[in-house]
Amino acid sequence: PEQLSRIQKSSKGSSCEIKDLYAIDDCLKSIEDNNWLLDEGVDEISSQFTSILNPAQLSKFLLWSDHNADAIEKLDYVNVGATGENGPVFEFGIDEGYADGE
């Protein structure tokens, strides 16, 4: 009885750990199935986009991206779709000041 009690106490958190391992496994399989999400695919797509910009446009885009880094970080690239939640707020016209006149 004492041994059984110790075994039960020592294995209490194992079911949560197993669920966590399954979640990690699902994530790794998703990355494997969508290998374009890895850096190489992102770099290729970024290069295609930036190749059409002239130096002034590229400079403005990089400034805008830097200014909106927090909003860009909130984007959900994997679960795209209408969730009903408010998405990130982007600011435009940073070289002319804010749209509300500040």
Backbone bond lengths (Angstrom), bond angles and torsions (degrees), N, CA, C in turn:
res aa  C-N    CA-C-N  psi(-1)  N-CA   C-N-CA  omega(-1)  CA-C   N-CA-C  phi
1 P - - - 1.451 - - 1.538 112.30 -
2 E 1.328 116.37 -42.20 1.476 119.61 179.97 1.528 111.11 -65.72
3 Q 1.304 116.58 -40.66 1.465 120.63 179.42 1.532 110.36 -64.72
4 L 1.313 116.97 -42.63 1.461 121.74 178.44 1.518 110.35 -61.89
5 S 1.315 116.70 -41.40 1.463 121.26 178.35 1.528 111.16 -62.10
6 R 1.332 117.00 -42.63 1.480 120.33 179.04 1.525 111.47 -65.76
7 I 1.307 116.68 -38.87 1.474 120.61 178.64 1.525 110.03 -64.46
8 Q 1.317 117.23 -42.94 1.466 120.77 179.29 1.519 111.12 -63.83
9 K 1.326 117.83 -41.73 1.463 121.31 179.12 1.521 111.38 -65.76
10 S 1.323 117.32 -38.76 1.464 120.21 -176.67 1.526 112.93 -74.85
11 S 1.321 117.24 -18.03 1.472 119.80 -177.52 1.518 113.19 -106.16
12 K 1.341 118.00 11.52 1.469 120.67 -177.95 1.526 112.60 -59.12
13 G 1.316 119.70 -46.06 1.462 122.01 -176.03 1.512 114.55 -85.77
14 S 1.316 117.49 -2.11 1.463 119.61 -174.87 1.525 112.91 -66.21
15 S 1.334 118.42 -32.05 1.468 118.98 -179.57 1.534 110.43 -66.52
16 C 1.332 116.86 -36.55 1.468 119.64 176.65 1.520 110.49 -67.06
17 E 1.318 116.51 -40.24 1.463 120.26 178.66 1.520 111.09 -63.97
18 I 1.319 117.28 -38.23 1.462 120.96 178.34 1.526 110.03 -64.80
19 K 1.336 117.55 -43.40 1.467 121.06 177.48 1.523 110.44 -61.28
20 D 1.335 117.05 -41.08 1.462 120.75 178.37 1.525 111.42 -63.05
21 L 1.318 116.50 -41.46 1.463 120.05 178.61 1.530 111.24 -64.49
22 Y 1.332 117.31 -38.97 1.465 120.41 176.29 1.532 110.71 -64.38
23 A 1.328 116.71 -38.77 1.470 120.22 178.18 1.528 110.52 -64.15
24 I 1.322 116.95 -42.78 1.469 120.62 177.94 1.521 110.05 -63.68
25 D 1.323 116.34 -41.97 1.461 120.50 177.98 1.523 110.96 -60.34
26 D 1.334 117.85 -43.51 1.469 121.69 177.39 1.531 111.07 -60.98
27 C 1.329 116.66 -41.95 1.468 120.60 179.24 1.521 111.03 -62.96
28 L 1.325 116.77 -45.68 1.463 120.44 179.98 1.530 111.26 -63.78
29 K 1.329 116.69 -39.17 1.470 119.63 177.07 1.524 110.92 -65.17
30 S 1.324 116.95 -38.22 1.466 120.84 178.41 1.521 110.88 -64.49
31 I 1.317 116.67 -42.51 1.468 120.05 177.49 1.522 110.34 -63.97
32 E 1.325 116.21 -41.38 1.455 120.11 178.80 1.525 111.09 -62.96
33 D 1.339 116.83 -40.10 1.461 121.36 -179.80 1.530 112.16 -73.05
34 N 1.332 117.22 -24.21 1.465 122.23 -178.90 1.523 109.70 -121.19
35 N 1.328 116.14 58.81 1.458 119.39 -173.79 1.526 113.64 -63.99
36 W 1.324 117.87 -11.33 1.463 119.50 176.31 1.522 111.01 -68.55
37 L 1.337 117.51 -16.05 1.457 120.56 177.66 1.529 112.12 -75.09
38 L 1.313 116.47 -14.45 1.460 119.77 178.11 1.523 109.65 -72.27
39 D 1.302 116.95 165.69 1.466 122.44 -174.03 1.529 113.94 -52.57
40 E 1.319 117.02 -40.14 1.456 119.88 -176.95 1.529 111.62 -60.45
41 G 1.321 117.33 -44.77 1.465 121.36 178.86 1.510 112.20 -67.39
42 V 1.322 116.65 -40.05 1.461 120.93 178.77 1.523 109.84 -65.61
43 D 1.332 117.04 -42.11 1.465 120.57 178.21 1.524 111.65 -61.75
44 E 1.318 116.15 -39.88 1.465 120.21 179.64 1.527 110.93 -64.14
45 I 1.321 116.71 -46.10 1.466 120.49 -179.81 1.526 110.52 -66.37
46 S 1.335 116.62 -40.59 1.467 120.53 178.37 1.524 110.79 -62.39
47 S 1.316 116.15 -42.12 1.469 120.20 179.54 1.520 111.19 -63.16
48 Q 1.334 116.50 -39.72 1.459 119.72 178.49 1.523 110.52 -62.79
49 F 1.325 116.80 -41.67 1.463 120.43 -179.19 1.526 111.34 -68.77
50 T 1.317 117.19 -49.48 1.466 119.67 -175.96 1.521 112.69 -70.23
51 S 1.332 117.67 -20.10 1.464 119.40 -179.48 1.531 112.23 -68.02
52 I 1.332 118.37 -21.25 1.462 120.54 -179.09 1.530 112.32 -90.45
53 L 1.329 117.18 -5.81 1.464 120.68 -178.21 1.527 110.63 -92.11
54 N 1.335 115.37 141.96 1.462 118.04 172.78 1.534 107.61 -80.89
55 P 1.337 118.87 168.91 1.470 120.61 -175.83 1.539 114.35 -55.36
56 A 1.333 118.17 -38.10 1.467 120.52 -179.98 1.530 110.49 -68.53
57 Q 1.344 116.30 -42.00 1.466 119.74 178.55 1.524 111.04 -64.74
58 L 1.320 116.00 -41.51 1.459 120.02 179.45 1.525 110.42 -63.26
59 S 1.308 116.90 -41.17 1.460 121.11 178.46 1.530 110.94 -61.87
60 K 1.344 116.71 -45.71 1.462 120.44 178.45 1.530 111.35 -63.44
61 F 1.331 116.15 -40.91 1.464 119.78 179.15 1.522 110.91 -62.42
62 L 1.328 117.08 -43.57 1.460 120.39 -179.65 1.532 111.14 -66.26
63 L 1.331 117.18 -39.09 1.464 120.19 175.78 1.524 111.32 -63.64
64 W 1.333 116.00 -44.07 1.461 120.86 178.63 1.531 110.17 -61.98
65 S 1.335 116.68 -44.38 1.461 120.84 -179.94 1.520 111.04 -61.31
66 D 1.335 116.15 -42.38 1.458 120.15 178.83 1.528 110.84 -64.64
67 H 1.325 116.19 -43.05 1.467 121.36 -179.40 1.531 111.91 -65.15
68 N 1.326 117.12 -32.18 1.466 122.57 -177.37 1.533 112.75 -105.30
69 A 1.327 116.90 23.60 1.470 120.64 -176.39 1.527 112.27 -57.15
70 D 1.325 117.81 -39.72 1.470 120.16 -179.71 1.531 111.51 -64.01
71 A 1.330 116.75 -42.40 1.470 120.35 179.30 1.528 110.62 -68.45
72 I 1.320 117.31 -39.31 1.465 121.08 179.47 1.526 109.88 -63.77
73 E 1.326 115.91 -38.49 1.465 120.22 179.98 1.523 112.01 -63.70
74 K 1.336 117.69 -27.13 1.462 121.91 -178.75 1.525 113.02 -81.62
75 L 1.327 117.95 -9.67 1.460 120.13 -179.94 1.520 110.20 -64.35
76 D 1.316 116.60 141.09 1.459 122.27 178.61 1.523 107.36 -105.79
77 Y 1.326 116.11 100.52 1.457 121.18 -176.24 1.519 112.81 -77.96
78 V 1.324 117.02 -22.19 1.454 120.47 -174.59 1.524 111.63 -89.88
79 N 1.328 117.65 -45.99 1.457 121.93 -177.03 1.524 110.28 -102.77
80 V 1.303 115.69 63.41 1.457 120.78 -178.16 1.520 109.16 -75.40
81 G 1.319 116.52 137.01 1.450 120.53 177.98 1.508 110.36 153.24
82 A 1.300 115.17 171.91 1.463 120.39 -179.59 1.522 108.89 -78.81
83 T 1.324 116.16 112.91 1.454 120.28 -179.96 1.513 111.56 -104.57
84 G 1.321 117.27 -11.08 1.450 120.46 -177.27 1.512 112.74 85.83
85 E 1.319 116.77 -9.87 1.464 120.90 178.86 1.520 109.38 -86.81
86 N 1.316 115.53 156.31 1.454 119.48 174.90 1.517 109.32 -72.82
87 G 1.318 115.77 135.39 1.444 120.52 178.73 1.516 111.41 -89.35
88 P 1.320 116.63 -174.58 1.460 119.83 179.30 1.524 111.13 -66.70
89 V 1.323 116.22 154.15 1.461 122.16 -179.69 1.523 108.58 -104.98
90 F 1.325 115.97 121.22 1.455 121.74 179.26 1.517 109.96 -100.40
91 E 1.315 116.35 148.17 1.463 122.03 176.77 1.519 108.54 -109.50
92 F 1.326 115.90 138.91 1.463 121.58 179.50 1.515 108.79 -122.54
93 G 1.322 116.15 161.09 1.457 120.82 178.13 1.515 112.56 72.61
94 I 1.320 116.95 37.82 1.459 119.21 -175.71 1.524 112.81 -68.85
95 D 1.343 117.18 -23.48 1.471 117.32 179.26 1.526 111.96 -80.83
96 E 1.341 117.74 -17.24 1.456 120.90 177.89 1.525 111.74 -102.12
97 G 1.301 118.95 -2.66 1.460 122.10 -175.25 1.504 109.59 100.75
98 Y 1.303 117.35 174.00 1.461 121.28 -178.84 1.527 111.11 -70.48
99 A 1.329 115.27 154.90 1.457 121.09 -176.62 1.530 112.23 -65.47
100 D 1.335 118.26 -23.91 1.460 119.68 -177.96 1.526 112.63 -88.03
101 G 1.319 117.49 8.85 1.465 121.09 172.66 1.512 115.57 93.26
102 E 1.324 118.35 6.14 1.468 120.01 179.28 1.512 110.57 -73.75
